[in-house]
Amino acid sequence: MSFAADYLAQLEAFAARGPLPRVRALHLPPNKRPEDDRGIFCAMELEDGSIGLSYVLLDDTLERLRQGSDGFGLCGADTLAVARRYVSDRGIWKTLGFAAANALSRCLFDRAGFRPDCNTDSIGQVNPQAGEHIGMIGYFSPLLGRITRSGARLTIVELRADLVGEHDGFRVTLDAEDLCDCNKVISTSTLLLNDTLEHMIECCSKARWFAMVGPSAGCLPDALFARGVTLVGGSWVNDSDGFTAALRSGASLGEHSSKFALTVVSYPGFDALLARAAERSGTRAGLA
């Protein structure tokens, strides 16, 4: 099955354990800001305050989301039903479905009392060394200097033809096959929306480290680890009200969120999270 199908199957199993919070609201950034991370994600907020993020700059996604003046009727919607559209739909509903799925992941983390480790390493613990060949999927301009200064060779795979060519210390290509001999790879989480995840991982089969990072990488990581991803790094919302207000206004999100990292070693696994959530729910019921 695809990553999306595997991910949804986990959420279906979570839903089978008891009622899930419904959708409270969809939050959109104020303006399209291609060079500003504050304007490239939407947030799905659930009734329990759980937040799920999804990238909105693929094709005309953000423009079409802005046309939904009633929030696409999401207020009060069944969150799992929306999440299913991540698998069954394309375009804006795939984006909204992914945000809903990520919000349910956060709901499970909270119910299980699980908080991922904080991550202060912007390049996903890739730790580039001289002589290594580092692959980058997506053009992360703020991260280039740290990699090129290490003496490692850097190859970037992009969708934008205008970036292709040899640059100072790195090369940009449209061909994912150019990653085939990379030792380590850092990737945008956009792969989870544009249906290129499996192909990209296959092209990076020789890499001993594959880090997927980005605010929308707030999904359950089991199916990613099973496919060879070694680190998942996303954004952990610490203050849902402050975060959504900042997102809508275009203010900095950093005051209301922090970065996290999950690896196979640090992550307890989906089954353990379900068990923890059930145990904590039983404890709370006993105290009521």
N, C-alpha and C positions, 0 to 999 in steps of 0.2 A: 504493500500500500504506500501511498504518498505520505510525506510528513504531515500534511494537513489532515489526512484521514486518521493517522495514528494519534495525532494531537486531539482531534475531536472525540475519538473513542475513549480517551482518558477522561475528558470532560463529561461524557455520557455516564461513565462509571461514577464520577463524583456526584453527578445529579441524582443517580440512583440511591445515594445514601441519605437524601433528605432535601428539603426545599432550598432553592438557591435565591439570592437577592435578584430582584428585577432591575431593569435599567432605570436610572434616575434622569440622566441627561447625556447629551452629546455635546462636547466642547470643541470649538474650532479656533484656530489662531486668527488674528484680525486681518492680516494681509499675507500674501505670498511673498516670502523672503528667501530666495534661493540660496543666499549665503549666510543665513542666520538660522541656527538650529531651533530657535524659539518659534519659528513659523512653519515647521514642516511636519508636525504631528497633530493628530486629533486625539482626544481623550474620551473614552467611554466611562462614565461614572455609574456605579451601581448604588442601590439603596443603602448598602452597608458601608459606603465610602470607598469601596475598592475601585481602583483606576486601572484601565488598560489603554495602552498607547498603540497607535498605528501610523505608519508613514503615509503622507498624503500628496507627495509630489510626483507620483507616477502618472504619466500622461495628463489628462485633465481632471484627475480625481478631486483636487481641492476646489476647483471651479464648480464642479458638479455638486460637491457637498454643500457649497455655499448657496446653491439654488434650493436646498431643502429647508425652506423657511420654518416648517413645523418640526424640524429635527427628524424628518422621515417617520414620524409617528413612533419614535423610540421610547418616549417617556412612558414608563410602566410596562414596557415590552418584556416578554420572556427572554432572558439573557441567553439561555442555551439555544433557543430557536434562532436568535440573531447569530450566535456563534456558528451554527450549522452552515450559514451562508458563506463562511470562509472556505468551506469545501465545495459547495454546490454552485457558487456564483463567481462572477468576475467583476472587474471595475470597482465602483464605489461600494457595492454590497460585500465584496470580498474584503475590502479594507475595513468596513464596519464590523464584519464578522470576526476579523482578526482582532480588532480592538476589544470586542466582547469576549472572545476567548481568552485574551490576556488579562482582562478584568477578572474572569473566573479563576484564572491561575493565581492571581493575587489573593482572591477570596480564600482559596484552598490553603495557600501559605499562611494566611492570618489565622484561619481556623485550626491549623496544625501547630501554630505558635512557632513557625519557622521563619527566620530572618537570614537571608544569604549573607555571606561575608562581604564586607565593603571592598571596593576595588579602587585604588588610587592610580592604577597603571592604565593610561589611556590607550595603549596599544595591546591590551589583552594578554599581558605577560609573555609576549612573543620573544622579548630579550634578544634583539638582533646582535649578531656577532660578525666580525670581519670574516669574509670568505663565504658567508651563507647567502643563499638566494631566498629572499623574502617575497612572497606574493601578497598583493593587496587587491581585494575585490571591491571596487568603488573607490573614488578619488577622495581620500581623507587628507586634504591639504594641510591641516594643522599638525599631522603626524609625520609628514615626510622628512622633516629635518632630523628628527631623532633617529630614524632608520638609516638615512643616508650618511649621517655622521658616524655611525657605527662601523662603516666600512663594508656593510652588506650590500649585495646587489638587489635592487628593488624593481619588480615588474608589477605594473598596475593594469588590471583588466577593467575597462570602462565601456559604457554604452554610447558615450558621446564621441563622435568621430573627430570633433574639433580639438580634442585633447591628445589625439594619437601622435606618437613620435618620440624621439629621444630628447630628454630634458637633462637638466643639470643634476646628475646623480641617480636618475631613474628613467624608466621607459614605460610608456602607456600604449596599450594594445587593445584591440577589440576581440582578439582571439583567446578564449579561455584555455586552449591547449598550451599556450605559452607558460602556464603555471605548472606544467607536468613535472618539472624537476626542482620545484621549490621545496626547501627544507621546512619552512613555516609559512603560515598564511593568516592574514587578518582580513575579515570580511564584514561588510555591512549586513545588517539584518534584513535589508530590502529583499534579499533572496527568498525570504519567506512569503513575499507577496507577488513576486514576478515569475514564479514557477521555474526558477533556475537552480534551486538548491541541489537536487540530486546530480545534475550535470556538472555543476561547479565542484562539488565534493569529489566526483569521479575524476575530474581533471587534476585534483590535488591529492591523488591517492598516495603519493610518495611523501607528502608532508607529515612530519611527526607531531606538529602542533597546528591546530586550526581553531582560531579564535573568532567567534561571531559577536560583534559588539554593536550597540546602538540602543537608543531609548525604547524602540519597539521590540527589543529582544526580551520581552517580559513573559515569555511563554514557558510552559513546562518543558524542561530540557531533555527529558528521557529519549524522545525520538531523535533528537539532534545528536546526543551522545552515541546512540545506536548506529548512526550514520557516519561517525568519525569526527564529529566536532568535539574538541577537547575543552573549550571554555566558552561559556555564554555570559556576556556582560551587558547589563541593561541599567535602567533607571528605577530606583526604589522611591516611590512617593511617600514622604514622611508626613505631609500635611495636605490632605486632599482638597480642602477648601482654598487654601493659599495657592496650591499648584494650579487648580483649574482657573482661578481668578487671574493668575499670572499668565497662563497660556492664552486666555481670551484677550488680554490686554497687550500681549507681546512683551511683557516684562521678563526678567531673568527667572528661570525655573530652578536655579541652583539653590536658592534659599529654602525651597520646599521639597527637595529631592536629593538623593545621593546615588552614587554609582555602586553597583554590586557585581560580583563575579561568582559564577557557579562552575565547578568542575566535577568530574565523576567522583573524586575523592570527597569533596565538600558537600555534595548533594545526597540526601538520604534516599531518594528514589520515590516514585509516585505511590507505590503500595505503602511505604512507611508513612508518607504524609497522610494518606487516607486513614491509616490506623491511628495516627496521632490525633487527627481531627475528630474521629469517632470517640476516642478516649476522652479528649477534652470536652466534647459535647456531653458525654455521659457524666463527667465530673461536675459540670455546671448544672446539669439537670438534678443531680443529687443534692446540690447545695441550695437549689431553689426552694 
